[in-house]
Amino acid sequence: MTTPARVSYGVLALTLVLAGVLHLAVPLLVILFSYLALRQLHFLTKRRWLALVLFIVVVLGIAAAAISFTRAAILALPDVADTSIPSASAWAQRRQIELPFTDFESLRAVVIDTLQQEAHYLRNVAHFAGSTTAALVFSIIGIVAAGSLFFKAGLDPHRATHPVKNNLYSICCDEVSTRFRDFYRSFATVMGAQITISLINSALTGLFVVIVRMPHAPLLIAITFLCGLVPIVGNLVSNAIIVFVALTVSLKLAIAALVFLVVIHKLEYFLNSKIIGDRIRNPAWLTLIALIIGERLMGIPGLILAPVVLNYLRVEMLTVEVPPTVQKVESLNR
């Protein structure tokens, strides 16, 4: 292996390590997802600027929809509480459980008093707000970076002006670009499998919302599919939306929806390991272990990156030929 190749592998490994240690997995995923979306839009439109414009429109539309839904949820919260709290109080009374609230106002008073008494809660809220703001800023930076990569802004844009053509820096840039290009291809392969998973999850969820006659069923199914394109994280978002809509009907329906979605969420670990494992030609148990390790190291972003890294390692190792002498030594050791 040449020195530039060693450098390129080191850069990729360092990038993944820093993403975990410095909690930068979110912007890394934003770059990968944004670049994937831009490539798909370019495949449909055949024009880079048009693909970029459509991508910006989609991003702004998603952001506007998220803000609108959040605002509507906050406005609907008192009505949801007034609908669900009486049922919860009746359920608690039958089991001789005394609740500290009887309506939305008393619930809000209890929450405020608890936050005032427990200083660490306030610190957690401040930390969450700070983390959310940082993630938003990093996401914007990731989108800009993906747009730059989409327009071929390479690591060595002034290569033609170097006095030495085959210099070490330019060759290292070529090798690093190759490593990250292969890593992106692994990401695209895994996301192809994720579309299949999202379809299955959407079908099961759609069957549930139709059977229980939940309001806005077509919209909920569409949200489930779109959110399901993001592994694990998307399902958490769609599940929260479905439970909230169920709360507008009754507490019992919300509990039933929560139980159903939790079961589906747990089964998705095995669904991911089977479908993604078949797509990247790794055993299901190995993919499952990678998902668990990824979650332990990076949290939810690690669940997304784990099968990508696993597939990348397999593809890279398949390109390395083992000398016959090494094979003989291995056979003797066995």
VOGU-3710 file (C-alpha; in Angstrom, 3 decimals, decimal comma):
1> mttparvsyg> 0,000/0,000/0,000  1,351/3,411/-0,962  1,819/6,305/1,446  -1,056/8,382/-0,017  -3,379/5,376/0,366  -2,367/4,988/4,029  -2,964/8,681/4,564  -6,427/8,470/2,981  -7,491/5,559/5,184  -6,189/7,440/8,201
11> vlaltlvlag> -8,161/10,555/7,266  -11,393/8,575/6,884  -10,854/6,732/10,176  -10,021/10,003/11,946  -13,172/11,596/10,543  -15,372/8,828/11,944  -13,601/8,904/15,324  -13,913/12,681/15,614  -17,576/12,478/14,586  -18,186/10,211/17,573
21> vlhlavpllv> -15,921/11,910/20,114  -16,940/15,485/19,249  -20,626/14,601/18,712  -20,499/15,600/15,050  -22,331/12,581/13,676  -25,421/14,693/12,918  -23,686/17,083/10,470  -21,915/14,094/8,886  -25,280/12,437/8,281  -26,735/15,699/6,985
31> ilfsylalrq> -23,948/15,887/4,417  -24,527/12,285/3,315  -28,321/12,605/3,110  -28,147/15,977/1,357  -25,628/14,727/-1,190  -27,763/11,620/-1,807  -30,855/13,773/-2,363  -28,960/16,078/-4,715  -27,675/13,121/-6,732  -31,183/11,695/-7,051
41> lhfltkrrwl> -32,640/15,060/-8,097  -29,845/15,481/-10,636  -30,660/12,026/-12,025  -34,262/13,183/-12,568  -33,582/16,710/-13,850  -30,183/16,246/-15,592  -29,257/19,797/-14,500  -27,218/20,597/-11,412  -28,624/24,069/-10,731  -32,196/22,840/-11,118
51> alvlfivvvl> -31,463/19,946/-8,764  -30,020/22,375/-6,221  -33,046/24,674/-6,465  -35,446/21,755/-6,003  -33,412/20,506/-3,062  -33,573/23,918/-1,370  -37,326/24,039/-1,956  -37,729/20,582/-0,396  -35,609/21,513/2,624  -37,534/24,756/3,158
61> giaaaaisft> -40,821/22,896/2,751  -39,829/20,313/5,362  -38,717/23,070/7,738  -41,952/25,016/7,234  -44,029/21,868/7,777  -42,133/21,080/10,979  -42,631/24,602/12,325  -46,310/24,580/11,387  -46,903/21,203/13,004  -45,061/22,242/16,181
71> raailalpdv> -47,125/25,417/16,439  -50,364/23,491/15,862  -49,335/20,909/18,466  -48,692/23,614/21,076  -52,045/25,235/20,367  -53,829/21,876/20,541  -52,100/20,770/23,752  -54,739/22,241/26,140  -57,571/20,514/24,262  -55,650/17,236/24,216
81> adtsipsasa> -55,018/17,522/27,949  -58,666/18,306/28,694  -59,650/15,245/26,650  -57,127/12,775/28,062  -56,712/13,873/31,696  -60,275/12,907/32,780  -59,712/9,413/31,387  -56,362/9,203/33,127  -57,902/10,404/36,411  -60,688/7,840/36,186
91> waqrrqielp> -58,170/5,078/35,463  -56,057/6,175/38,449  -59,034/6,373/40,810  -60,099/2,834/39,954  -56,634/1,702/41,026  -56,549/4,013/44,058  -53,781/6,153/42,583  -53,855/9,849/43,431  -52,755/12,141/40,598  -51,433/15,654/41,389
101> ftdfeslrav> -53,498/17,219/38,578  -57,098/17,260/37,385  -56,942/19,462/34,268  -54,460/21,188/31,977  -53,950/24,212/34,227  -53,180/22,082/37,273  -50,866/19,921/35,155  -48,989/23,005/33,981  -48,708/24,255/37,559  -47,273/20,906/38,682
111> vidtlqqeah> -44,716/20,936/35,863  -43,638/24,511/36,625  -43,322/23,822/40,360  -41,254/20,700/39,665  -38,926/22,573/37,342  -38,465/25,352/39,894  -37,674/22,904/42,688  -35,292/20,723/40,674  -32,415/22,824/39,395  -30,947/19,968/37,352
121> ylrnvahfag> -34,100/19,874/35,253  -33,497/23,459/34,250  -29,915/22,616/33,417  -31,110/19,709/31,295  -33,561/21,974/29,486  -30,836/24,547/28,853  -28,480/21,810/27,656  -31,157/20,425/25,325  -31,859/23,889/23,921  -28,150/24,481/23,367
131> sttaalvfsi> -27,680/21,085/21,724  -30,686/21,650/19,474  -29,380/25,040/18,386  -25,918/23,615/17,693  -27,403/20,706/15,732  -29,456/23,154/13,657  -26,411/25,299/12,877  -24,296/22,242/12,032  -27,088/20,917/9,838  -27,117/24,147/7,836
141> igivaagslf> -23,332/23,913/7,487  -23,702/20,276/6,376  -26,237/21,244/3,693  -23,893/23,940/2,387  -20,991/21,469/2,389  -23,074/18,912/0,482  -23,984/21,551/-2,100  -20,310/22,399/-2,516  -19,382/18,751/-2,995  -22,232/18,357/-5,469
151> fkagldphra> -20,662/21,019/-7,675  -17,301/19,221/-7,606  -15,402/21,541/-5,285  -12,555/19,064/-4,735  -9,794/19,031/-2,160  -7,268/20,435/-4,642  -9,098/22,917/-6,904  -5,847/24,639/-8,022  -4,071/21,475/-9,060  -3,256/22,747/-12,545
161> thpvknnlys> -1,204/25,611/-11,111  1,196/23,433/-9,080  4,754/23,383/-10,467  5,085/19,681/-9,637  2,188/17,826/-11,223  2,335/14,482/-9,372  3,086/16,016/-5,986  2,340/14,248/-2,706  -0,462/16,622/-1,722  -2,414/16,162/-4,966
171> iccdevstrf> -2,017/12,384/-4,916  -3,157/12,275/-1,271  -6,180/14,384/-2,207  -7,052/11,886/-4,946  -6,797/8,969/-2,521  -8,847/10,739/0,153  -11,530/11,549/-2,433  -11,598/7,879/-3,445  -12,016/6,727/0,165  -14,899/9,111/0,847
181> rdfyrsfatv> -16,508/8,304/-2,512  -16,512/4,609/-1,614  -17,905/5,442/1,818  -20,731/7,415/0,207  -21,509/4,486/-2,092  -21,855/2,262/0,962  -24,217/4,832/2,444  -26,301/4,893/-0,751  -26,460/1,078/-0,755  -27,737/0,977/2,819
191> mgaqitisli> -30,292/3,698/2,114  -31,643/1,634/-0,774  -32,434/-1,077/1,749  -33,900/1,544/4,096  -36,519/2,411/1,488  -37,696/-1,205/1,618  -37,832/-1,055/5,415  -39,800/2,193/5,279  -42,347/0,631/2,924  -42,863/-2,326/5,275
201> nsaltglfvv> -43,127/-0,077/8,330  -45,547/2,240/6,548  -47,739/-0,702/5,518  -47,965/-2,024/9,081  -48,576/1,412/10,564  -51,089/2,245/7,853  -53,003/-0,949/8,609  -53,199/0,053/12,271  -54,364/3,653/11,726  -57,011/2,496/9,240
211> ivrmphapll> -58,355/-0,269/11,515  -58,692/2,052/14,530  -60,060/4,822/12,271  -57,530/7,403/13,378  -58,048/10,933/12,006  -55,920/12,063/9,046  -54,927/8,464/8,215  -53,557/9,191/4,698  -51,412/12,039/6,039  -50,087/9,876/8,880
221> iaitflcglv> -49,155/7,101/6,440  -47,314/9,595/4,216  -45,461/11,031/7,217  -44,527/7,527/8,361  -43,032/6,680/4,971  -41,080/9,936/4,642  -39,775/9,768/8,211  -38,984/6,077/7,763  -36,388/6,960/5,144  -34,264/8,056/8,094
231> pivgnlvsna> -33,441/4,875/10,049  -34,633/4,720/13,678  -34,794/8,514/14,102  -37,545/8,887/11,529  -39,680/6,241/13,199  -39,351/8,007/16,554  -40,612/11,222/14,970  -43,520/9,571/13,158  -44,423/7,586/16,285  -44,586/10,768/18,351
241> iivfvaltvs> -46,873/12,370/15,755  -49,202/9,342/15,638  -49,452/9,133/19,446  -50,194/12,851/19,633  -52,979/12,541/17,041  -54,344/9,533/18,941  -54,430/11,647/22,107  -56,820/14,040/20,380  -59,280/11,131/20,187  -58,841/9,372/23,534
251> lklaiaalvf> -56,260/8,272/26,046  -57,013/4,596/25,382  -56,305/5,004/21,675  -53,062/6,824/22,469  -51,942/3,981/24,772  -52,875/1,377/22,164  -50,966/3,304/19,484  -47,952/3,667/21,766  -47,855/-0,063/22,538  -48,221/-0,994/18,876
261> lvvihkleyf> -45,522/1,425/17,760  -43,118/0,320/20,496  -43,470/-3,272/19,302  -42,868/-2,193/15,697  -39,896/-0,108/16,828  -38,320/-3,094/18,597  -38,930/-5,361/15,634  -37,172/-2,837/13,409  -33,834/-3,778/14,971  -34,250/-7,272/13,519
271> lnskiigdri> -35,798/-5,931/10,316  -32,787/-3,686/9,823  -30,361/-6,507/10,521  -32,125/-8,849/8,045  -32,890/-6,546/5,092  -29,809/-4,349/5,341  -27,713/-7,429/6,071  -28,926/-9,078/2,860  -28,384/-5,885/0,888  -24,776/-5,499/2,012
281> rnpawltlia> -24,244/-9,281/2,116  -23,406/-9,456/5,800  -24,899/-11,961/8,259  -27,937/-10,684/10,156  -26,255/-11,259/13,519  -23,219/-9,223/12,463  -25,370/-6,316/11,294  -27,357/-6,485/14,538  -24,168/-6,346/16,589  -23,003/-3,379/14,514
291> liigerlmgi> -26,291/-1,586/15,209  -25,930/-2,156/18,940  -22,291/-1,012/19,001  -23,117/2,029/16,864  -25,913/3,035/19,228  -23,627/2,664/22,248  -20,859/4,760/20,677  -22,826/7,519/18,913  -26,420/7,141/19,999  -29,105/7,318/17,335
301> pglilapvvl> -26,717/8,577/14,599  -24,588/5,510/15,293  -27,522/3,286/14,328  -27,522/4,912/10,908  -23,764/4,844/10,397  -23,123/1,330/11,751  -24,332/-0,664/8,701  -22,670/1,904/6,421  -19,281/1,426/8,096  -19,761/-2,353/8,121
311> nylrvemltv> -20,494/-2,440/4,402  -17,590/-0,112/3,652  -15,152/-2,338/5,561  -16,357/-5,391/3,645  -16,016/-3,676/0,265  -12,527/-2,374/1,051  -11,309/-5,709/2,384  -12,556/-7,468/-0,760  -10,132/-5,367/-2,799  -7,101/-6,500/-0,773
321> evpptvqkve> -5,449/-9,649/-2,074  -3,800/-11,861/0,539  -0,401/-13,260/-0,560  -0,267/-17,074/-0,917  2,340/-17,305/1,844  -0,036/-15,709/4,321  -2,802/-18,122/3,292  -0,501/-21,101/3,918  0,403/-19,790/7,375  -3,260/-19,336/8,238
331> slnr> -4,099/-22,859/7,095  -1,268/-24,292/9,188  -2,469/-22,400/12,260  -5,914/-23,920/11,843
//
